Amino acid sequence: MKKLYLTRTAPNPRKVVILLQAKGIDVDDMDDLDVFDVDFSKREQFSESFTAMNPMQTVPVLTLEDGTVLNDSQAICEYLDRVYGERSVMGNDVVQRAKVCSMRRIAEFEVLYNYMLAFQHSHPSKAERVDQVPELAPKSIARAAKALPYFESFLKDNEYLVDNQFSYADIVLYIALDFGRILKVDPRSHGEGIARFYEMMNERFGFKKPATS
């Protein structure tokens, strides 16, 4: 049985959950995959058993039946995209895959990682793990903001980023925009195209409030 370890609210594990959701698959309802939620508040990622499996002490982690351990969100998503479902969200041919890869990397490194860096250097929960430099937070947010007009140039006239088809690049940009809200960055304040895109993606993939009786 394959095993997937994640923390559902964290950006990198969300890539895995949303990728499967986009392919019509519920991560909690797979016959050959067991899901384990790692509780960061209880520091479960630092446990001896988890560290033995993944010395980086990060999530997500996917272990395969043959003992292979994948501890990188991109690698896990590549694997899951090829193994499950019919249509690939990574691209349908070599050119489209390259275009999705390019757009995904820009969204990841210019927006998501800058927001994550700002969070690491400003949030009290990270003080023990990170040698925080508070002045890095606003600079990182500013770098992310500088990159967003690039995505607005695509989304102002298109529903999606690559060939106007839903792809993994859209997942990564959405997660980046959504994570920015923790830093009080409004995802709707960077152009009409990004605002429309965020609302559309959030309706489909956003955290749902539990129903009240």
C-alpha positions as CSV (number, residue, x, y, z in Angstrom):
1,M,0.0,0.0,0.0
2,K,1.2,3.5,-0.9
3,K,1.3,6.0,1.9
4,L,0.9,9.8,1.7
5,Y,2.0,12.0,4.6
6,L,0.7,15.6,4.5
7,T,-0.5,18.7,6.4
8,R,-3.6,19.8,4.4
9,T,-3.4,23.5,5.1
10,A,0.3,23.9,4.0
11,P,1.0,25.1,0.4
12,N,3.1,22.2,-0.8
13,P,0.8,19.4,0.4
14,R,-2.1,21.3,-1.1
15,K,-0.6,20.8,-4.5
16,V,-1.0,17.1,-4.2
17,V,-4.5,17.2,-2.9
18,I,-5.7,19.7,-5.5
19,L,-4.0,17.9,-8.3
20,L,-5.9,14.7,-7.5
21,Q,-9.1,16.7,-7.0
22,A,-8.7,18.2,-10.4
23,K,-8.5,14.7,-11.9
24,G,-11.7,13.8,-10.1
25,I,-10.0,11.8,-7.3
26,D,-10.6,12.2,-3.6
27,V,-7.3,11.7,-1.8
28,D,-9.1,10.1,1.1
29,D,-11.0,7.6,-1.1
30,M,-8.2,5.8,-3.0
31,D,-8.0,2.0,-2.8
32,D,-4.2,1.8,-3.0
33,L,-3.2,4.9,-0.9
34,D,-3.3,5.5,2.8
35,V,-3.2,9.1,3.9
36,F,-1.6,10.2,7.2
37,D,-2.1,13.7,8.5
38,V,1.1,15.1,10.1
39,D,0.2,17.5,13.0
40,F,2.8,20.3,13.0
41,S,1.3,21.7,16.2
42,K,2.4,18.5,17.9
43,R,5.8,18.6,16.1
44,E,5.1,15.2,14.6
45,Q,7.4,16.0,11.7
46,F,10.3,15.9,14.1
47,S,9.5,12.5,15.5
48,E,12.1,9.7,15.2
49,S,10.0,7.6,12.9
50,F,9.1,10.5,10.5
51,T,12.7,11.8,10.4
52,A,13.9,8.3,9.6
53,M,11.6,8.3,6.6
54,N,12.3,11.9,5.6
55,P,15.3,13.5,7.2
56,M,14.2,16.8,5.7
57,Q,11.3,16.7,8.2
58,T,8.9,18.2,5.5
59,V,5.6,17.3,3.9
60,P,4.3,16.0,1.6
61,V,6.0,12.5,1.5
62,L,4.8,9.6,-0.7
63,T,6.1,6.1,-0.1
64,L,5.6,3.4,-2.7
65,E,5.2,-0.3,-2.3
66,D,8.8,-1.0,-3.3
67,G,10.1,1.3,-0.5
68,T,10.7,4.3,-2.7
69,V,10.3,7.6,-0.8
70,L,9.4,10.8,-2.6
71,N,9.7,13.8,-0.4
72,D,9.3,16.7,-2.9
73,S,5.8,18.0,-3.9
74,Q,6.8,18.4,-7.6
75,A,8.0,14.8,-7.8
76,I,4.9,13.5,-6.0
77,C,2.6,15.4,-8.3
78,E,4.5,14.2,-11.4
79,Y,4.1,10.6,-10.2
80,L,0.4,10.9,-9.3
81,D,-0.4,12.8,-12.5
82,R,1.0,9.9,-14.6
83,V,-0.4,7.1,-12.6
84,Y,-4.0,8.3,-11.8
85,G,-6.8,9.6,-14.0
86,E,-7.0,10.0,-17.7
87,R,-6.1,13.6,-18.7
88,S,-2.8,14.9,-17.6
89,V,-2.7,18.3,-15.9
90,M,1.0,18.6,-16.5
91,G,0.4,19.0,-20.3
92,N,-0.9,16.8,-23.1
93,D,2.2,16.8,-25.3
94,V,5.9,17.7,-25.0
95,V,5.5,21.3,-26.0
96,Q,2.5,21.9,-23.7
97,R,4.3,20.1,-20.8
98,A,7.3,22.5,-21.3
99,K,5.0,25.5,-21.3
100,V,3.2,24.3,-18.1
101,C,6.6,23.6,-16.5
102,S,7.9,27.1,-17.3
103,M,4.7,28.8,-16.0
104,R,4.6,26.7,-12.9
105,R,8.2,27.5,-12.0
106,I,7.6,31.2,-12.3
107,A,4.5,31.0,-10.1
108,E,6.4,28.8,-7.6
109,F,9.7,30.7,-7.3
110,E,8.5,34.3,-7.9
111,V,5.2,34.2,-6.0
112,L,4.7,31.2,-3.8
113,Y,8.2,30.9,-2.4
114,N,8.5,34.6,-1.8
115,Y,5.2,34.5,0.3
116,M,6.5,31.4,2.1
117,L,9.8,33.2,2.8
118,A,7.9,36.2,4.2
119,F,5.8,33.9,6.4
120,Q,8.9,32.1,7.7
121,H,10.6,35.3,8.7
122,S,7.5,37.0,10.2
123,H,5.3,34.4,11.9
124,P,5.9,33.4,15.5
125,S,5.3,29.7,14.8
126,K,8.5,29.7,12.7
127,A,10.8,31.4,15.2
128,E,12.2,28.2,16.6
129,R,13.0,26.6,13.2
130,V,14.1,29.7,11.3
131,D,16.7,32.3,12.2
132,Q,14.2,35.1,11.4
133,V,15.2,38.3,9.7
134,P,12.0,40.4,10.0
135,E,13.0,42.9,7.3
136,L,13.0,40.1,4.7
137,A,9.2,39.7,5.0
138,P,8.1,43.0,3.3
139,K,10.9,42.6,0.7
140,S,9.7,39.1,-0.2
141,I,6.1,40.3,-0.5
142,A,7.2,43.1,-2.7
143,R,9.1,40.6,-5.0
144,A,6.0,38.6,-5.3
145,A,3.9,41.7,-6.2
146,K,6.5,42.6,-8.9
147,A,5.9,39.2,-10.6
148,L,2.1,39.2,-10.5
149,P,1.6,41.6,-13.6
150,Y,3.2,38.8,-15.6
151,F,0.3,36.5,-14.8
152,E,-2.2,39.3,-15.2
153,S,-1.0,39.7,-18.8
154,F,-2.1,36.1,-19.5
155,L,-5.3,36.0,-17.4
156,K,-6.8,39.3,-18.4
157,D,-7.9,37.7,-21.7
158,N,-7.8,34.0,-20.8
159,E,-9.4,31.7,-18.3
160,Y,-6.2,29.7,-17.6
161,L,-2.5,30.3,-17.9
162,V,-1.4,27.8,-20.6
163,D,-3.2,27.5,-23.9
164,N,-6.4,28.5,-22.1
165,Q,-6.6,24.9,-20.6
166,F,-6.6,24.0,-16.9
167,S,-3.1,22.8,-15.9
168,Y,-0.8,22.3,-12.9
169,A,0.5,25.9,-13.4
170,D,-3.0,27.1,-12.4
171,I,-2.9,25.0,-9.3
172,V,0.4,26.5,-8.2
173,L,-0.6,30.1,-8.9
174,Y,-3.9,29.6,-7.0
175,I,-2.1,28.2,-4.0
176,A,0.3,31.1,-4.0
177,L,-2.4,33.7,-4.2
178,D,-4.4,31.9,-1.5
179,F,-1.4,31.6,0.8
180,G,-0.7,35.3,0.4
181,R,-3.9,36.0,2.3
182,I,-2.1,34.9,5.5
183,L,0.2,37.8,4.9
184,K,-2.8,40.1,4.4
185,V,-2.2,40.3,0.6
186,D,-5.5,40.5,-1.1
187,P,-5.4,38.1,-4.2
188,R,-8.1,40.3,-5.8
189,S,-5.9,43.4,-5.8
190,H,-3.6,42.6,-8.7
191,G,-5.7,43.0,-11.7
192,E,-9.1,41.9,-13.0
193,G,-7.8,38.8,-14.6
194,I,-6.1,37.5,-11.5
195,A,-9.1,38.4,-9.4
196,R,-11.4,36.5,-11.7
197,F,-9.0,33.6,-11.8
198,Y,-8.7,33.5,-8.0
199,E,-12.4,33.5,-7.4
200,M,-13.0,30.7,-10.0
201,M,-10.2,28.5,-8.5
202,N,-11.2,29.2,-4.9
203,E,-14.8,28.2,-5.7
204,R,-13.5,24.9,-7.0
205,F,-10.6,24.2,-4.7
206,G,-10.9,26.5,-1.7
207,F,-11.3,25.3,1.9
208,K,-14.9,24.6,2.5
209,K,-16.5,25.8,5.8
210,P,-18.2,22.9,7.6
211,A,-22.0,22.8,7.3
212,T,-23.9,24.1,10.3
213,S,-27.0,22.3,11.5
